[in-house]
């Protein structure tokens, strides 16, 4: 029987690569994005349905999820919509903080909550959320981004117990860098003169790290693995850079790893 995946943030990057991969492997794909009228590739493919969804819009979450379930029984929900926020906390406005939390954390929670009755009724289903290496490792000038991504990681672990009662799985995919236009399109940077030396070093490091990033289709393969392997496993660390950082942290321990990162960046 043909399965269906519901994807948020499918207009570009990992979301779009995941939509293409699942479509190629015979799935029904419900690809959501803020402006589906602007999409010119996914809308040409069979078994792909585009729906509008801004994950910060609670009413639209309710209506879009209802429409998706009306179209097809949904087997996998991939919470992928999100963006990066960099800057010292002093440099960030309350509006920036709220937008980041509403998108990266509350958007994931609300979309998931809307689908739980559907999965519970079917006694099956899998939730997968994009977190980040920044959901398991902390870096300077990323505090609010980390708050959202660490939040999704911890929330997913907690949710695994209640969802497990109904044979529902919940998983995270934590990639490192992905070679998309994320830095230019989906990264909000704010500067503050009190942190200029740190900003210069870190922003330069981020740009260099993107040169060693994974291609979107490589991370999409990990999403496919998480969706289909049937494992009772929450976290999938994706990409050589994220895996190397995660292994190094486990080797040194949390505190020594934190000190190593500080030394690398601050000298």
Secondary structure by P-SEA (a helix, b strand, c coil): cbbbbbbccccccaaaaaaaaaaaaccccccccccccccccccccccbbbbbbccccaaaaaaaaaaaaaaccccbbbcccccccccccccccaaaaaaaaacccaaaaaaaaaaaaaaaaaccbbbbbbbccccccccccaaaaaaaaaaaaaaaaaaaaaaaaacbbbbbbbbcccccccccccbbbbbbcccaaaaaaaaaaaaaaaaacccaaaaaaaaaaaaccccccccccccaaaaaaaaaaaaacaaaaaaaaaaaacc
